[in-house]
């Protein structure tokens, strides 16, 4: 792990207030990360955040500003083939499953590096992501992890339902991109759901999402609630907030006119998870 030597143009565009509390680092097996912390000294609660396909970790600094003002740190990583590790063709939907497959095992090394930093409280961690980042999050939560809860935005864990809609009762996906079924099964959360620890989940989704139809996420969360119930855990730990007519691109890229509300709801979820009083924000 070493500090990234050059601050690129995307990082320079972050608000000055956020730059003062941020570093660009390489974590784990050379994974580019934007690390945000209130002071880089006192161990703080924190969130491992993953962006969606075609974008990069510096996107949406308003999210990180909200967190750090509340005393919550952020570690946002670039997906394989994105951001500082851009690869030609990596943003194509044909490459999504490959991107997810590469990213999921990287999380262990990232976590080890975060622990080495010493400024994050490893007992107060959450994970989350948008779109493809949320898919990585859902699958990673099927394996042992330190996270107290998770936030999922415009995503689904039901990848078989998304990519093979004609073969799944929950599937009404629009994807006609060919993927290898065995490769999808390997990163499909319902296929590995027995390992999913019943932690609080906040999911937010747009009703008219054109890329990840909301029914795929509704179905996934229902299967997750059933899993919680089988373990005698409260299925109400899983909450789903739905927005309509947001004006976001394809009703998928963010929450449009409800963006500020969505960020506030996410912040309240995280503060509750970490036991942070609202007066602190």
Secondary structure, DSSP 4 states (H G I P E B T S, - for coil): -EE-SS--HHHHTS-HHHHTTEEEEEETTTEEEEEE-SSSSS-EEEEEEE--TT--TTS-HHHHHHHHHTTEEEEEEPPTBSGGGB-TTTTSGGGHHHHHHHHHTHHHHHHHHHHHH-SEEEEEEEEEEETHHHHHHHHHTTS---EEEEEEES--S-HHHHH-GGG-TT----------HHHHHHT-TGGGGGG----EEEEEEETT-SSS-HHHHHHHHHHHHHHHHHTT--GGGEEEEEE-S---BTTTBS-GGGHHHHHHHHHHHHHHHHT--GGG-
